[in-house]
Amino acid sequence: MIKRLKKPGKSILAKAEIQNISNVGIWIFVKGQEFFMPFEDFPWFLKATIEQIYNLEFFHEKHLHWPLLDVDIELESLKHPEAYPLTYS
């Protein structure tokens, strides 16, 4: 007889992860979507170590946080970059 858990366990699938780091930027996979973050637009990562970049936390289904770099990015700004200019004119 197979016993089943009354309550399913916590998912072990990552909701946000770094896919690739190249000399031009970072590819990140978040909630089923892939985003490219060029170093030109995200200079905080340009001189970061691999350890610092891969140390990524994802909060509240919308907030990306790199604690070793003290960098925070809202997922919405990756989905709609035109609504979140990185420079002020």
N, CA, C and O atoms as a CHARMM CRD file, in Angstrom:
* protein
*
  356
    1    1 MET  N      0.83900  -1.18100   0.00000 PROA 1      0.00000
    2    1 MET  CA     0.00000   0.00000   0.00000 PROA 1      0.00000
    3    1 MET  C      0.89100   1.25400   0.00000 PROA 1      0.00000
    4    1 MET  O      1.83100   1.36000   0.78800 PROA 1      0.00000
    5    2 ILE  N      0.58300   2.18600  -0.88500 PROA 2      0.00000
    6    2 ILE  CA     1.34400   3.42200  -0.99500 PROA 2      0.00000
    7    2 ILE  C      0.68300   4.49000  -0.14200 PROA 2      0.00000
    8    2 ILE  O     -0.51400   4.74900  -0.26400 PROA 2      0.00000
    9    3 LYS  N      1.47500   5.10500   0.72200 PROA 3      0.00000
   10    3 LYS  CA     0.95800   6.20700   1.53700 PROA 3      0.00000
   11    3 LYS  C      1.23300   7.51500   0.82200 PROA 3      0.00000
   12    3 LYS  O      2.32000   7.70900   0.27600 PROA 3      0.00000
   13    4 ARG  N      0.28600   8.39100   0.82000 PROA 4      0.00000
   14    4 ARG  CA     0.44700   9.69700   0.20000 PROA 4      0.00000
   15    4 ARG  C      0.49500  10.77100   1.27600 PROA 4      0.00000
   16    4 ARG  O     -0.16000  10.67200   2.31400 PROA 4      0.00000
   17    5 LEU  N      1.28200  11.79000   1.00200 PROA 5      0.00000
   18    5 LEU  CA     1.34100  12.91400   1.93000 PROA 5      0.00000
   19    5 LEU  C      0.02200  13.67200   1.89800 PROA 5      0.00000
   20    5 LEU  O     -0.59200  13.82300   0.84200 PROA 5      0.00000
   21    6 LYS  N     -0.40200  14.14100   3.04600 PROA 6      0.00000
   22    6 LYS  CA    -1.63100  14.93100   3.10200 PROA 6      0.00000
   23    6 LYS  C     -1.43100  16.29600   2.46100 PROA 6      0.00000
   24    6 LYS  O     -2.34800  16.86500   1.86900 PROA 6      0.00000
   25    7 LYS  N     -0.22800  16.80300   2.59200 PROA 7      0.00000
   26    7 LYS  CA     0.08500  18.12600   2.06600 PROA 7      0.00000
   27    7 LYS  C      1.34900  18.00700   1.22000 PROA 7      0.00000
   28    7 LYS  O      2.36900  17.51500   1.70300 PROA 7      0.00000
   29    8 PRO  N      1.29400  18.45900  -0.05200 PROA 8      0.00000
   30    8 PRO  CA     2.50200  18.34500  -0.86900 PROA 8      0.00000
   31    8 PRO  C      3.64700  19.17300  -0.31200 PROA 8      0.00000
   32    8 PRO  O      3.42900  20.19600   0.33600 PROA 8      0.00000
   33    9 GLY  N      4.86200  18.72600  -0.56800 PROA 9      0.00000
   34    9 GLY  CA     6.03500  19.46300  -0.11400 PROA 9      0.00000
   35    9 GLY  C      6.27400  20.71100  -0.93900 PROA 9      0.00000
   36    9 GLY  O      5.58200  20.97000  -1.92400 PROA 9      0.00000
   37   10 LYS  N      7.25300  21.47000  -0.52400 PROA 10     0.00000
   38   10 LYS  CA     7.61800  22.70200  -1.20300 PROA 10     0.00000
   39   10 LYS  C      8.31200  22.36700  -2.52100 PROA 10     0.00000
   40   10 LYS  O      9.10200  21.42600  -2.58500 PROA 10     0.00000
   41   11 SER  N      8.02100  23.13300  -3.56900 PROA 11     0.00000
   42   11 SER  CA     8.63000  22.90600  -4.86600 PROA 11     0.00000
   43   11 SER  C     10.13000  23.14700  -4.78300 PROA 11     0.00000
   44   11 SER  O     10.58200  24.09200  -4.13600 PROA 11     0.00000
   45   12 ILE  N     10.89800  22.28700  -5.44200 PROA 12     0.00000
   46   12 ILE  CA    12.34300  22.46400  -5.46600 PROA 12     0.00000
   47   12 ILE  C     12.80100  23.14200  -6.75200 PROA 12     0.00000
   48   12 ILE  O     13.99200  23.39300  -6.93400 PROA 12     0.00000
   49   13 LEU  N     11.86000  23.43800  -7.64500 PROA 13     0.00000
   50   13 LEU  CA    12.21200  24.10400  -8.89100 PROA 13     0.00000
   51   13 LEU  C     12.52400  25.57100  -8.63000 PROA 13     0.00000
   52   13 LEU  O     11.78300  26.26700  -7.93600 PROA 13     0.00000
   53   14 ALA  N     13.62200  26.02200  -9.19400 PROA 14     0.00000
   54   14 ALA  CA    14.00500  27.42800  -9.02900 PROA 14     0.00000
   55   14 ALA  C     13.05300  28.31100  -9.81900 PROA 14     0.00000
   56   14 ALA  O     12.69000  27.98600 -10.94900 PROA 14     0.00000
   57   15 LYS  N     12.65300  29.41600  -9.23200 PROA 15     0.00000
   58   15 LYS  CA    11.78200  30.35600  -9.92700 PROA 15     0.00000
   59   15 LYS  C     12.59800  31.43100 -10.61800 PROA 15     0.00000
   60   15 LYS  O     12.09200  32.11100 -11.51100 PROA 15     0.00000
   61   16 ALA  N     13.82900  31.59500 -10.23000 PROA 16     0.00000
   62   16 ALA  CA    14.72600  32.56000 -10.86500 PROA 16     0.00000
   63   16 ALA  C     16.13600  31.98100 -10.82200 PROA 16     0.00000
   64   16 ALA  O     16.61100  31.55200  -9.77000 PROA 16     0.00000
   65   17 GLU  N     16.79100  31.97300 -11.96500 PROA 17     0.00000
   66   17 GLU  CA    18.15900  31.47200 -11.98100 PROA 17     0.00000
   67   17 GLU  C     18.95100  32.11500 -13.11200 PROA 17     0.00000
   68   17 GLU  O     18.40000  32.51900 -14.13600 PROA 17     0.00000
   69   18 ILE  N     20.23600  32.19600 -12.89800 PROA 18     0.00000
   70   18 ILE  CA    21.14900  32.69900 -13.91100 PROA 18     0.00000
   71   18 ILE  C     21.36400  31.57700 -14.92000 PROA 18     0.00000
   72   18 ILE  O     21.70400  30.45500 -14.54500 PROA 18     0.00000
   73   19 GLN  N     21.16700  31.88000 -16.19700 PROA 19     0.00000
   74   19 GLN  CA    21.34500  30.88200 -17.25300 PROA 19     0.00000
   75   19 GLN  C     22.74000  30.93500 -17.85700 PROA 19     0.00000
   76   19 GLN  O     23.33500  29.90100 -18.16400 PROA 19     0.00000
   77   20 ASN  N     23.26400  32.16800 -18.02700 PROA 20     0.00000
   78   20 ASN  CA    24.55100  32.32000 -18.68800 PROA 20     0.00000
   79   20 ASN  C     25.13900  33.68700 -18.36500 PROA 20     0.00000
   80   20 ASN  O     24.41200  34.65700 -18.14800 PROA 20     0.00000
   81   21 ILE  N     26.45800  33.74600 -18.33600 PROA 21     0.00000
   82   21 ILE  CA    27.18000  35.01600 -18.19200 PROA 21     0.00000
   83   21 ILE  C     28.16900  35.07600 -19.34800 PROA 21     0.00000
   84   21 ILE  O     28.94700  34.14400 -19.55500 PROA 21     0.00000
   85   22 SER  N     28.14100  36.16600 -20.09800 PROA 22     0.00000
   86   22 SER  CA    29.08600  36.32300 -21.20900 PROA 22     0.00000
   87   22 SER  C     29.82900  37.64600 -21.03500 PROA 22     0.00000
   88   22 SER  O     29.65600  38.33300 -20.02900 PROA 22     0.00000
   89   23 ASN  N     30.64000  37.99200 -22.00100 PROA 23     0.00000
   90   23 ASN  CA    31.37700  39.25200 -21.91200 PROA 23     0.00000
   91   23 ASN  C     30.49400  40.46500 -22.20300 PROA 23     0.00000
   92   23 ASN  O     30.95100  41.59900 -22.05900 PROA 23     0.00000
   93   24 VAL  N     29.24300  40.25300 -22.60700 PROA 24     0.00000
   94   24 VAL  CA    28.33300  41.37200 -22.89200 PROA 24     0.00000
   95   24 VAL  C     27.15500  41.47000 -21.92700 PROA 24     0.00000
   96   24 VAL  O     26.46600  42.48900 -21.90800 PROA 24     0.00000
   97   25 GLY  N     26.91000  40.43500 -21.12700 PROA 25     0.00000
   98   25 GLY  CA    25.79800  40.51400 -20.19400 PROA 25     0.00000
   99   25 GLY  C     25.42700  39.18500 -19.56300 PROA 25     0.00000
  100   25 GLY  O     26.17500  38.20900 -19.60900 PROA 25     0.00000
  101   26 ILE  N     24.24400  39.18700 -18.97400 PROA 26     0.00000
  102   26 ILE  CA    23.75200  38.04400 -18.20300 PROA 26     0.00000
  103   26 ILE  C     22.38400  37.62800 -18.74200 PROA 26     0.00000
  104   26 ILE  O     21.52400  38.47100 -18.99800 PROA 26     0.00000
  105   27 TRP  N     22.19300  36.31700 -18.91200 PROA 27     0.00000
  106   27 TRP  CA    20.88200  35.78100 -19.24600 PROA 27     0.00000
  107   27 TRP  C     20.30600  35.21700 -17.95800 PROA 27     0.00000
  108   27 TRP  O     20.95900  34.45600 -17.24400 PROA 27     0.00000
  109   28 ILE  N     19.06900  35.60500 -17.67800 PROA 28     0.00000
  110   28 ILE  CA    18.40600  35.16100 -16.45500 PROA 28     0.00000
  111   28 ILE  C     17.05900  34.55800 -16.81800 PROA 28     0.00000
  112   28 ILE  O     16.35400  35.07700 -17.68400 PROA 28     0.00000
  113   29 PHE  N     16.70400  33.47100 -16.16200 PROA 29     0.00000
  114   29 PHE  CA    15.43500  32.77900 -16.38900 PROA 29     0.00000
  115   29 PHE  C     14.56800  32.99100 -15.15300 PROA 29     0.00000
  116   29 PHE  O     14.93500  32.58600 -14.05000 PROA 29     0.00000
  117   30 VAL  N     13.42100  33.62500 -15.34600 PROA 30     0.00000
  118   30 VAL  CA    12.54100  33.94000 -14.21800 PROA 30     0.00000
  119   30 VAL  C     11.10600  33.55100 -14.56800 PROA 30     0.00000
  120   30 VAL  O     10.55100  34.02700 -15.55800 PROA 30     0.00000
  121   31 LYS  N     10.52100  32.69600 -13.76200 PROA 31     0.00000
  122   31 LYS  CA     9.12600  32.30400 -13.91800 PROA 31     0.00000
  123   31 LYS  C      8.77000  31.94200 -15.36100 PROA 31     0.00000
  124   31 LYS  O      7.75500  32.39400 -15.88900 PROA 31     0.00000
  125   32 GLY  N      9.60500  31.13200 -15.98400 PROA 32     0.00000
  126   32 GLY  CA     9.31700  30.64700 -17.32200 PROA 32     0.00000
  127   32 GLY  C      9.70600  31.57600 -18.45400 PROA 32     0.00000
  128   32 GLY  O      9.45100  31.25700 -19.61600 PROA 32     0.00000
  129   33 GLN  N     10.31500  32.71200 -18.15800 PROA 33     0.00000
  130   33 GLN  CA    10.72700  33.65900 -19.18800 PROA 33     0.00000
  131   33 GLN  C     12.22300  33.91700 -19.08500 PROA 33     0.00000
  132   33 GLN  O     12.79000  33.95000 -17.99300 PROA 33     0.00000
  133   34 GLU  N     12.85300  34.10200 -20.24800 PROA 34     0.00000
  134   34 GLU  CA    14.27700  34.41400 -20.26700 PROA 34     0.00000
  135   34 GLU  C     14.46700  35.89700 -20.56700 PROA 34     0.00000
  136   34 GLU  O     13.78600  36.46100 -21.42400 PROA 34     0.00000
  137   35 PHE  N     15.39400  36.51800 -19.85500 PROA 35     0.00000
  138   35 PHE  CA    15.70100  37.93200 -20.03100 PROA 35     0.00000
  139   35 PHE  C     17.20500  38.08600 -20.20600 PROA 35     0.00000
  140   35 PHE  O     17.99100  37.33700 -19.62500 PROA 35     0.00000
  141   36 PHE  N     17.59500  39.07200 -21.01800 PROA 36     0.00000
  142   36 PHE  CA    19.00100  39.40400 -21.18300 PROA 36     0.00000
  143   36 PHE  C     19.25200  40.74900 -20.51800 PROA 36     0.00000
  144   36 PHE  O     18.53100  41.71500 -20.76700 PROA 36     0.00000
  145   37 MET  N     20.26600  40.80900 -19.68100 PROA 37     0.00000
  146   37 MET  CA    20.64000  42.03300 -18.98600 PROA 37     0.00000
  147   37 MET  C     22.03300  42.43400 -19.43900 PROA 37     0.00000
  148   37 MET  O     23.02200  41.94700 -18.89100 PROA 37     0.00000
  149   38 PRO  N     22.13300  43.32800 -20.44600 PROA 38     0.00000
  150   38 PRO  CA    23.46200  43.73300 -20.92700 PROA 38     0.00000
  151   38 PRO  C     24.19300  44.57200 -19.88900 PROA 38     0.00000
  152   38 PRO  O     23.58600  45.37900 -19.18600 PROA 38     0.00000
  153   39 PHE  N     25.50700  44.37100 -19.80300 PROA 39     0.00000
  154   39 PHE  CA    26.31000  45.13800 -18.84800 PROA 39     0.00000
  155   39 PHE  C     26.21600  46.63700 -19.12700 PROA 39     0.00000
  156   39 PHE  O     26.35300  47.45100 -18.21300 PROA 39     0.00000
  157   40 GLU  N     25.98600  46.99600 -20.37500 PROA 40     0.00000
  158   40 GLU  CA    25.84300  48.40900 -20.73500 PROA 40     0.00000
  159   40 GLU  C     24.68200  49.05200 -19.97200 PROA 40     0.00000
  160   40 GLU  O     24.76500  50.21200 -19.56600 PROA 40     0.00000
  161   41 ASP  N     23.59800  48.29000 -19.78100 PROA 41     0.00000
  162   41 ASP  CA    22.42800  48.80100 -19.05500 PROA 41     0.00000
  163   41 ASP  C     22.44400  48.44800 -17.57500 PROA 41     0.00000
  164   41 ASP  O     21.77200  49.10000 -16.77600 PROA 41     0.00000
  165   42 PHE  N     23.19500  47.43500 -17.20500 PROA 42     0.00000
  166   42 PHE  CA    23.26300  46.97800 -15.81200 PROA 42     0.00000
  167   42 PHE  C     24.72700  46.91100 -15.37700 PROA 42     0.00000
  168   42 PHE  O     25.26000  45.82400 -15.15600 PROA 42     0.00000
  169   43 PRO  N     25.37500  48.06900 -15.25500 PROA 43     0.00000
  170   43 PRO  CA    26.82100  48.11500 -14.97700 PROA 43     0.00000
  171   43 PRO  C     27.21800  47.54900 -13.61100 PROA 43     0.00000
  172   43 PRO  O     28.39900  47.28200 -13.38500 PROA 43     0.00000
  173   44 TRP  N     26.28300  47.36300 -12.71400 PROA 44     0.00000
  174   44 TRP  CA    26.58800  46.82900 -11.37800 PROA 44     0.00000
  175   44 TRP  C     27.17900  45.43700 -11.45300 PROA 44     0.00000
  176   44 TRP  O     27.88100  45.00700 -10.53800 PROA 44     0.00000
  177   45 PHE  N     26.89700  44.72200 -12.54900 PROA 45     0.00000
  178   45 PHE  CA    27.35800  43.34100 -12.68800 PROA 45     0.00000
  179   45 PHE  C     28.66800  43.21000 -13.46000 PROA 45     0.00000
  180   45 PHE  O     29.26900  42.13500 -13.47700 PROA 45     0.00000
  181   46 LEU  N     29.11200  44.27800 -14.09200 PROA 46     0.00000
  182   46 LEU  CA    30.26800  44.22000 -14.99300 PROA 46     0.00000
  183   46 LEU  C     31.52400  43.68200 -14.32200 PROA 46     0.00000
  184   46 LEU  O     32.22000  42.85200 -14.90900 PROA 46     0.00000
  185   47 LYS  N     31.82800  44.12300 -13.13300 PROA 47     0.00000
  186   47 LYS  CA    33.05300  43.68000 -12.44300 PROA 47     0.00000
  187   47 LYS  C     32.75700  42.70500 -11.30400 PROA 47     0.00000
  188   47 LYS  O     33.62700  42.40700 -10.48600 PROA 47     0.00000
  189   48 ALA  N     31.52100  42.21500 -11.26300 PROA 48     0.00000
  190   48 ALA  CA    31.13800  41.26800 -10.21800 PROA 48     0.00000
  191   48 ALA  C     31.75300  39.90300 -10.48500 PROA 48     0.00000
  192   48 ALA  O     32.02800  39.54500 -11.63000 PROA 48     0.00000
  193   49 THR  N     31.96000  39.16000  -9.43200 PROA 49     0.00000
  194   49 THR  CA    32.46200  37.79100  -9.57100 PROA 49     0.00000
  195   49 THR  C     31.30600  36.87000  -9.95300 PROA 49     0.00000
  196   49 THR  O     30.13600  37.22600  -9.81500 PROA 49     0.00000
  197   50 ILE  N     31.65300  35.70400 -10.42700 PROA 50     0.00000
  198   50 ILE  CA    30.63100  34.70500 -10.76000 PROA 50     0.00000
  199   50 ILE  C     29.82400  34.35700  -9.51700 PROA 50     0.00000
  200   50 ILE  O     28.60200  34.22800  -9.57900 PROA 50     0.00000
  201   51 GLU  N     30.50800  34.20500  -8.39400 PROA 51     0.00000
  202   51 GLU  CA    29.81900  33.89900  -7.13400 PROA 51     0.00000
  203   51 GLU  C     28.80300  34.98700  -6.78900 PROA 51     0.00000
  204   51 GLU  O     27.68700  34.67500  -6.37500 PROA 51     0.00000
  205   52 GLN  N     29.16900  36.24000  -6.95000 PROA 52     0.00000
  206   52 GLN  CA    28.25900  37.34600  -6.62900 PROA 52     0.00000
  207   52 GLN  C     27.04600  37.35100  -7.55100 PROA 52     0.00000
  208   52 GLN  O     25.93100  37.62200  -7.10500 PROA 52     0.00000
  209   53 ILE  N     27.24800  37.05900  -8.81800 PROA 53     0.00000
  210   53 ILE  CA    26.13400  37.06700  -9.77200 PROA 53     0.00000
  211   53 ILE  C     25.19700  35.88600  -9.53700 PROA 53     0.00000
  212   53 ILE  O     23.97700  36.04400  -9.56400 PROA 53     0.00000
  213   54 TYR  N     25.76200  34.70600  -9.30900 PROA 54     0.00000
  214   54 TYR  CA    24.92200  33.52100  -9.10500 PROA 54     0.00000
  215   54 TYR  C     24.20700  33.50900  -7.75800 PROA 54     0.00000
  216   54 TYR  O     23.26100  32.74400  -7.57300 PROA 54     0.00000
  217   55 ASN  N     24.63400  34.32700  -6.83500 PROA 55     0.00000
  218   55 ASN  CA    23.97100  34.40900  -5.53200 PROA 55     0.00000
  219   55 ASN  C     22.74100  35.30500  -5.68100 PROA 55     0.00000
  220   55 ASN  O     22.77500  36.48600  -5.33700 PROA 55     0.00000
  221   56 LEU  N     21.66600  34.73300  -6.19200 PROA 56     0.00000
  222   56 LEU  CA    20.44000  35.44300  -6.53700 PROA 56     0.00000
  223   56 LEU  C     19.28900  34.96800  -5.65600 PROA 56     0.00000
  224   56 LEU  O     19.10100  33.76800  -5.45300 PROA 56     0.00000
  225   57 GLU  N     18.53600  35.91000  -5.14600 PROA 57     0.00000
  226   57 GLU  CA    17.33700  35.60000  -4.36100 PROA 57     0.00000
  227   57 GLU  C     16.13200  36.17300  -5.08900 PROA 57     0.00000
  228   57 GLU  O     16.23400  37.19600  -5.76600 PROA 57     0.00000
  229   58 PHE  N     14.98800  35.50600  -4.94700 PROA 58     0.00000
  230   58 PHE  CA    13.75900  35.93200  -5.62400 PROA 58     0.00000
  231   58 PHE  C     12.65100  35.99600  -4.57600 PROA 58     0.00000
  232   58 PHE  O     12.28900  34.98900  -3.96700 PROA 58     0.00000
  233   59 PHE  N     12.12100  37.20800  -4.38100 PROA 59     0.00000
  234   59 PHE  CA    11.11800  37.42300  -3.34300 PROA 59     0.00000
  235   59 PHE  C      9.76900  37.83400  -3.93500 PROA 59     0.00000
  236   59 PHE  O      9.71200  38.56800  -4.92200 PROA 59     0.00000
  237   60 HSD  N      8.70800  37.36300  -3.33200 PROA 60     0.00000
  238   60 HSD  CA     7.34500  37.80900  -3.62100 PROA 60     0.00000
  239   60 HSD  C      6.97000  37.70800  -5.09800 PROA 60     0.00000
  240   60 HSD  O      6.12500  38.46400  -5.57500 PROA 60     0.00000
  241   61 GLU  N      7.59300  36.77900  -5.82300 PROA 61     0.00000
  242   61 GLU  CA     7.28100  36.54800  -7.23200 PROA 61     0.00000
  243   61 GLU  C      7.56200  37.75200  -8.12600 PROA 61     0.00000
  244   61 GLU  O      7.10600  37.78100  -9.27000 PROA 61     0.00000
  245   62 LYS  N      8.31300  38.76000  -7.62500 PROA 62     0.00000
  246   62 LYS  CA     8.52800  39.95000  -8.44600 PROA 62     0.00000
  247   62 LYS  C      9.82500  40.69300  -8.15100 PROA 62     0.00000
  248   62 LYS  O     10.14400  41.65300  -8.85300 PROA 62     0.00000
  249   63 HSD  N     10.56000  40.29600  -7.16800 PROA 63     0.00000
  250   63 HSD  CA    11.71900  41.07100  -6.72100 PROA 63     0.00000
  251   63 HSD  C     12.98200  40.22400  -6.77100 PROA 63     0.00000
  252   63 HSD  O     13.07900  39.20900  -6.08000 PROA 63     0.00000
  253   64 LEU  N     13.95800  40.63800  -7.58900 PROA 64     0.00000
  254   64 LEU  CA    15.25100  39.95900  -7.69000 PROA 64     0.00000
  255   64 LEU  C     16.25600  40.69600  -6.80900 PROA 64     0.00000
  256   64 LEU  O     16.32100  41.92600  -6.82000 PROA 64     0.00000
  257   65 HSD  N     17.03000  39.93900  -6.05400 PROA 65     0.00000
  258   65 HSD  CA    17.98300  40.54900  -5.12000 PROA 65     0.00000
  259   65 HSD  C     19.30300  39.78400  -5.16500 PROA 65     0.00000
  260   65 HSD  O     19.33600  38.55800  -5.05900 PROA 65     0.00000
  261   66 TRP  N     20.39100  40.54100  -5.32500 PROA 66     0.00000
  262   66 TRP  CA    21.74200  39.99600  -5.26900 PROA 66     0.00000
  263   66 TRP  C     22.37700  40.51600  -3.98300 PROA 66     0.00000
  264   66 TRP  O     22.91900  41.62100  -3.97900 PROA 66     0.00000
  265   67 PRO  N     22.32600  39.75100  -2.88900 PROA 67     0.00000
  266   67 PRO  CA    22.79400  40.23800  -1.58900 PROA 67     0.00000
  267   67 PRO  C     24.28300  40.56600  -1.54700 PROA 67     0.00000
  268   67 PRO  O     24.67900  41.48900  -0.83400 PROA 67     0.00000
  269   68 LEU  N     25.10800  39.85200  -2.27500 PROA 68     0.00000
  270   68 LEU  CA    26.54500  40.12500  -2.24200 PROA 68     0.00000
  271   68 LEU  C     26.91300  41.38900  -3.01200 PROA 68     0.00000
  272   68 LEU  O     28.01000  41.92300  -2.84800 PROA 68     0.00000
  273   69 LEU  N     25.98800  41.87000  -3.85900 PROA 69     0.00000
  274   69 LEU  CA    26.22300  43.09000  -4.63100 PROA 69     0.00000
  275   69 LEU  C     25.35100  44.25000  -4.15400 PROA 69     0.00000
  276   69 LEU  O     25.55300  45.39300  -4.56600 PROA 69     0.00000
  277   70 ASP  N     24.39200  43.95700  -3.29400 PROA 70     0.00000
  278   70 ASP  CA    23.41100  44.94300  -2.83500 PROA 70     0.00000
  279   70 ASP  C     22.68100  45.56700  -4.03700 PROA 70     0.00000
  280   70 ASP  O     22.53600  46.78600  -4.13400 PROA 70     0.00000
  281   71 VAL  N     22.22700  44.69100  -4.94700 PROA 71     0.00000
  282   71 VAL  CA    21.49500  45.11000  -6.14600 PROA 71     0.00000
  283   71 VAL  C     20.09300  44.51600  -6.08400 PROA 71     0.00000
  284   71 VAL  O     19.91700  43.33800  -5.77600 PROA 71     0.00000
  285   72 ASP  N     19.10000  45.35100  -6.38400 PROA 72     0.00000
  286   72 ASP  CA    17.70400  44.93700  -6.41100 PROA 72     0.00000
  287   72 ASP  C     17.09000  45.35300  -7.74600 PROA 72     0.00000
  288   72 ASP  O     17.27200  46.48100  -8.20400 PROA 72     0.00000
  289   73 ILE  N     16.36300  44.42500  -8.35900 PROA 73     0.00000
  290   73 ILE  CA    15.69100  44.70600  -9.63000 PROA 73     0.00000
  291   73 ILE  C     14.28400  44.12100  -9.56300 PROA 73     0.00000
  292   73 ILE  O     14.09300  42.96700  -9.18000 PROA 73     0.00000
  293   74 GLU  N     13.31500  44.92800  -9.93900 PROA 74     0.00000
  294   74 GLU  CA    11.93800  44.44700 -10.01000 PROA 74     0.00000
  295   74 GLU  C     11.74800  43.69900 -11.32300 PROA 74     0.00000
  296   74 GLU  O     12.19700  44.17000 -12.36800 PROA 74     0.00000
  297   75 LEU  N     11.09600  42.55400 -11.28800 PROA 75     0.00000
  298   75 LEU  CA    10.85100  41.75700 -12.47400 PROA 75     0.00000
  299   75 LEU  C     10.11400  42.56900 -13.54100 PROA 75     0.00000
  300   75 LEU  O     10.38000  42.41100 -14.73300 PROA 75     0.00000
  301   76 GLU  N      9.21200  43.41800 -13.12800 PROA 76     0.00000
  302   76 GLU  CA     8.43400  44.24000 -14.05800 PROA 76     0.00000
  303   76 GLU  C      9.34700  45.11300 -14.92500 PROA 76     0.00000
  304   76 GLU  O      9.03100  45.36800 -16.08700 PROA 76     0.00000
  305   77 SER  N     10.46800  45.57000 -14.37800 PROA 77     0.00000
  306   77 SER  CA    11.38500  46.41200 -15.15300 PROA 77     0.00000
  307   77 SER  C     12.12600  45.61200 -16.22500 PROA 77     0.00000
  308   77 SER  O     12.60000  46.18900 -17.20300 PROA 77     0.00000
  309   78 LEU  N     12.23100  44.30300 -16.05800 PROA 78     0.00000
  310   78 LEU  CA    12.81300  43.46100 -17.10700 PROA 78     0.00000
  311   78 LEU  C     11.77400  43.13800 -18.17400 PROA 78     0.00000
  312   78 LEU  O     12.10200  43.02000 -19.35400 PROA 78     0.00000
  313   79 LYS  N     10.52200  42.99800 -17.75200 PROA 79     0.00000
  314   79 LYS  CA     9.44200  42.71000 -18.70500 PROA 79     0.00000
  315   79 LYS  C      9.11200  43.92300 -19.56800 PROA 79     0.00000
  316   79 LYS  O      8.82300  43.78300 -20.75700 PROA 79     0.00000
  317   80 HSD  N      9.15500  45.11300 -18.97000 PROA 80     0.00000
  318   80 HSD  CA     8.77000  46.34600 -19.66200 PROA 80     0.00000
  319   80 HSD  C      9.82400  47.43100 -19.43900 PROA 80     0.00000
  320   80 HSD  O      9.56100  48.41500 -18.74900 PROA 80     0.00000
  321   81 PRO  N     11.01900  47.25700 -20.02100 PROA 81     0.00000
  322   81 PRO  CA    12.10600  48.21500 -19.76900 PROA 81     0.00000
  323   81 PRO  C     11.78800  49.64600 -20.22600 PROA 81     0.00000
  324   81 PRO  O     12.32100  50.60600 -19.67000 PROA 81     0.00000
  325   82 GLU  N     10.92400  49.78800 -21.23200 PROA 82     0.00000
  326   82 GLU  CA    10.56500  51.12700 -21.71300 PROA 82     0.00000
  327   82 GLU  C      9.84600  51.95200 -20.64200 PROA 82     0.00000
  328   82 GLU  O      9.88100  53.18200 -20.68400 PROA 82     0.00000
  329   83 ALA  N      9.21300  51.30300 -19.70900 PROA 83     0.00000
  330   83 ALA  CA     8.50100  52.00500 -18.63800 PROA 83     0.00000
  331   83 ALA  C      9.41900  52.35500 -17.46600 PROA 83     0.00000
  332   83 ALA  O      9.01800  53.08200 -16.55700 PROA 83     0.00000
  333   84 TYR  N     10.65200  51.83900 -17.48800 PROA 84     0.00000
  334   84 TYR  CA    11.59300  52.04400 -16.39200 PROA 84     0.00000
  335   84 TYR  C     12.94400  52.48700 -16.94800 PROA 84     0.00000
  336   84 TYR  O     13.89300  51.70300 -16.95500 PROA 84     0.00000
  337   85 PRO  N     13.04400  53.73500 -17.41400 PROA 85     0.00000
  338   85 PRO  CA    14.33100  54.18800 -17.97500 PROA 85     0.00000
  339   85 PRO  C     15.41800  54.17300 -16.90000 PROA 85     0.00000
  340   85 PRO  O     15.17900  54.53500 -15.74800 PROA 85     0.00000
  341   86 LEU  N     16.61100  53.74800 -17.29900 PROA 86     0.00000
  342   86 LEU  CA    17.72700  53.67200 -16.36700 PROA 86     0.00000
  343   86 LEU  C     18.48900  54.98500 -16.24800 PROA 86     0.00000
  344   86 LEU  O     19.32900  55.15600 -15.36400 PROA 86     0.00000
  345   87 THR  N     18.18000  55.90900 -17.15500 PROA 87     0.00000
  346   87 THR  CA    18.81400  57.23500 -17.09200 PROA 87     0.00000
  347   87 THR  C     17.73400  58.30300 -17.13300 PROA 87     0.00000
  348   87 THR  O     16.66800  58.11700 -17.72000 PROA 87     0.00000
  349   88 TYR  N     18.02800  59.39400 -16.51200 PROA 88     0.00000
  350   88 TYR  CA    17.09100  60.51600 -16.45600 PROA 88     0.00000
  351   88 TYR  C     17.49700  61.55300 -17.49600 PROA 88     0.00000
  352   88 TYR  O     18.66600  61.93200 -17.57800 PROA 88     0.00000
  353   89 SER  N     16.51500  62.02000 -18.30400 PROA 89     0.00000
  354   89 SER  CA    16.86200  63.02500 -19.30800 PROA 89     0.00000
  355   89 SER  C     16.47200  64.41200 -18.87500 PROA 89     0.00000
  356   89 SER  O     16.69600  65.37400 -19.61000 PROA 89     0.00000
